[in-house]
């Protein structure tokens, strides 16, 4: 039975609408926990009386933040087997979902996760890594639980599950919010410890536990429960609309408070009570999450304890005070006196008193402000006195002269006045006095040190830090100024971001310190870069949401803060400023045009050109950084062509937002963008030699390329002429320009002819110089071949008035050049070699002869590949043209039939019969139409090109793979390019398009089987060239020939069926051939015969299934 909170109201007659709903006058409900729910509740309310409301899961972002990194960590632990298993399973699920099989997709996802988890258990090394059976079992359980939670999250994405099983959906949502904080905090701590070690591991776990408690344990309204407007009195949400119940919330609170402590006890049990610092760790790990829990109660975190706001406030004050005292004392022992003792200028025991007063007083004031306790005159006076005492005590602790002690006290007074009365002049007075104290502290402690830090003197560095601190203190006061002074806030934020980027860049990239003749490395931690970036972006977002800064300031600040993250990946000295410049150039289309109306183009054309130019300049400014990145990736300096190619690609990718968001309706902009990216990709692939005038050789690039170790490490590499790569780049650019209509060859015949000749010349010269450099006699023939191919392809796709008469002769010339080029290549080399060979035997000449024969074989194989590609291109083009013509005929005939059917009121059955009869005559009509247009040669030429291409590929298969039997399955589909013509294949139609493929596979495998048997009999035995009756070879030949004959009926029957697709339902001949094929599979010794048997079984089953489907369709039609 379902719990009462999940049962519909129909089954809970004892609960009335009024008794279960809180009212405005209820004294037992805290207003703090409802502030975050009002908008969410009103936005998702429904007017119906149903208990459940099917809708999309509203918390995918929160779940993704927790589970996606966990899934990535699991894939990293499992390795390739888990990734392969999951990929295959998800691909199958996607295919099933695309077929609209809902339950199949749902089941496929769960089966994929189950299979990947089983694969994970077998492929991962959990037990060996932990070297402990209990820890290994616990880790395995954690991984399995994570996989289960991912499956639950995936299940919530199926809308049909919400409609059919609403209670299950609600339970899955509750399960996710209750379990994800446990799993995510454990996994994140595991990954962090794996990266940085066990030092401070308990505090890492504490941080993640607090984060995920805040994300999931704060009460949230369910995505699937109906929120009725009548239930919300004063913005309060009923308890049964929350995702988590009291029990789950209690467990999450216990996890937050006790799990970091228990983890520390388990991992550091041997040193727990060895010193005061270790005892302080225990207390901190308990009271910090406890204090965080009390703060979370201001957002509803303790709603399950009580709903009385006064009781909750009392709990916060009493327990918070105790926790704060303990935390302050422990921090003094653990951090302050341990790490910053040298800055405390007061002798004991007065130093303990003053430090405690400063820390505890500051914490008390902060806590009072968070809890909203500073509201009356008395509380304001107490807060002011506390601020004065804390400021004075802190100044005395750091050694501020007693004569000037009133200065920090007055600063605290002004700060308290600003906080209690919102006085902006008081805040600026506090900033002025606080700046003086900061300057004194820096000069007192660091000014006289002769240290070289981060590439500069310490004095210069102190100036930068002081300036940044003062700007950071001024910004909050600038924010409170009227809107006409918001430009000051923007200027201050930008100045602070620039100084922060400069300081962190010096710390991170110039990580060394020099003092008194000694040099040491210091490392600015990476997490500080990430932390300052996140804080900066959060402040920018908040200020923009409060309308304190404009969109341009947000654009600049976002780019500056994001550019700092590039330091974590590249070690270039100027990486921050280069990244900032690139982001400032790329991001305006994304950030600066949001508020404009959604018209066809938000940018003006001149603005688009200006942004593109700025992008190009910024990429050129980044060239040295790109050089560093490529050198790091390749392990050696990149060439000029590779560097230029990456710059061009980066320019194209950076211009995508401009085109996609603002000029998506401009076709020329899209074509130009494709051309730019393609140009860069070609430069990357080809890496052509660059002229000296195009190359940029800075001092850094020259120093990187002047390495004497390259030859000693990589050896001497023979140079190869790379100038032909320019011809290929020109050819590909011409193809792209024609495809995007930048060159109008479609409309100008003379330009088309010139274009085709230039294309052929460029490709011919490139192929000759790149692959046939030693055979100069072939250059002319190859160039003529490529010119003929180019002319034929271009004028077939864009015919002219006279091209239909000349193209068959061009194709005939192309076919005639094939054997001439193939034979001439070998004859010329052999004749040259025989003329140079002297009389008598010479070992050197024999080696030269062998080398020449191998070169001839290689060149002939390359020629075969070249001509196979040419004929394949021609066959594909003709197939495309004929298919387009047939499609036009079908559309014309269907349009006429619709018109006639509408005029005569024809019955649907008769119309279907007419369409079937018309479909059989479409191809004959198309052939007649091509005959009238003078293009009747196209099907015959396409067939010749297809057959020649297939024959060449068979020859290549024999030369390269030794006549592999599996290759026929990749080569036979070439025959799908055959067409119906009026001479060779007059009876061949679209219905018989699979017959040549099946026939070629069967014939090739049968001939290959005969050859294998003959080769085994005549060359495999020990008796020489012959066969002994009754011997092993004779028995082998008879057995396998008989089994080969047994496979013939199945192939013959299926080939006949594929030709006609007609068979009787009662015809059992396909199934009768199954035993014959099965016997061949089991008994034979020849792989080809076994393959024929397997195909025979597949053919028989396929014929039966297809015939059955045709029979059932016929019955439905009748």
Secondary structure, DSSP 8 states (H G I E B T S, - for coil): ---GGGS-GGG-TTS-TTTTS--TT-TTS-SGGGTTTHHHHHHTEESS--SB-----TTHHHHHHHHHHHHHHHHHHH-HHHHHHHHHHHHHHHHHHHTT-HHHHHHHHHHHHHHHHHHHHHH--HHHHHT-HHHHHHHHHHHHHHHHHHHHHHHTT-HHHHHH-HHHHHHHHHHHHHHHHHHHHHHHHHHHHHHH-STTHHHHHHHHHHHHHHHHTS--B-SSB-EEGGG-STT---GGGBSS-HHHHHHHHHHHHHHHHHHHHHHSGGGTTSSHHHHHHHHHHHHHHHHHHHHHGGGTTTTTT---HHHHHHHHHHHHHHHHHHHHHHHIIIIIHHHSGGG--S-TTHHHHHHHHHHHHHHHHHHHHHTT---SHHHHHHHHHHHHHHHHHHHHHTT--GGGHHHHHHHHHHHHHHHHH--HHHHHHHHHHHHHHHHHHHHHHHTT--EEETTEEHHHHHHHHHHHHHHHHHHHHHHTS-GGGHHHHHHHHHHHHHHHHHHHHHHHHS--EEETTEEE-----HHHHHHHHHHHHHHHHHHHHTTSS-HHHHHHHHHHHHHGGGGGT---TTHHHHHHHHHHHHTHHHHTSSSS---S-SS-HHHHHHHHHHHHHHHHHTHHHHHHHHHHHHSS---HHHHHHHHHHHHHHHTHHHHHHH-TT-HHHHHHHHHHHHHHHHHHHH-----TTT----HHHHHHH--THHHHHH--------THHHHHHHHHHHHHHHHTTSS-TTT-HHHHHHHHHHHHHHHHHHHHHHH-SS-TTHHHHHHHHHHHHHHHHHHHHS--TTHHHHHHHHHHHHHHHHHHHHHHHHHHHHHHHHHH--SS--HHHHHHHHHHHHHHHHHHHHHHHHHHHHHHHHHHHHHHHHHHHHHHHHHHHHHHHHHHHHHHT--HHHHHHHHHHHHHTHHHHHHHHHHHHT-THHHHHHHHHHHHHHHHHHHHHHHHHSS-STTHHHHGGGGGG----SSTTTT--GGGTTHHHHHHHHHHHHHHHHHHHHHHHHHSSSS-SS--TTSHHHHHHHHHHHHHHHHHHHHHHHHHHHHH----TT--HHHHTHHHHHHHHHH-S-HHHHHHHHHHHHHHHHHHHHHHHHHHHHHHH-
